[in-house]
Amino acid sequence: MGFLFVGLGVNFDVNKIYKFVMLACGILIIVNVFIGLMLDFKWADMINAILGLILVLFGFNYSSKKKKN
């Protein structure tokens, strides 16, 4: 996806995308916990598990890219 923006002169930073995805996942996990507590939503645990997995994968990828730079 980054190669699409190279010719357009757009400042494309993958680390900013990783940070945004991690922030979005964290916020969604917190919101989902409150919704699960208030409404007894049966899929809250499954959704939080998937969001947590995405958060860990993007966090691991972000930290490994940060160490290389």
URDA-V352838 format. One record per pair of residues at least 6 apart in sequence whose C-alpha atoms are under 8 Angstrom apart, sorted by the first residue. I is the first residue (numbers start at 0). J is the second residue. D is the distance in whole Angstrom. If there is no record, write none. Layout:
i: <I:I>
j: <J:J>
d: <D:D>
This chain:
i: <1:4:4:5:14:14:14:17:17:17:17:18:18:20:20:21:21:21:21:24:24:24:24:25:25:25:27:28:28:28:31:31:31:32:32:34:34:35:35>
j: <11:10:11:11:61:64:65:57:58:60:61:58:61:54:57:53:54:57:58:50:51:53:54:50:51:54:50:47:50:51:43:46:47:43:47:40:43:41:43>
d: <7:8:7:8:6:8:8:6:7:8:6:8:8:8:7:8:5:7:7:6:7:7:6:8:8:7:8:6:7:8:6:8:7:7:8:7:8:7:6>
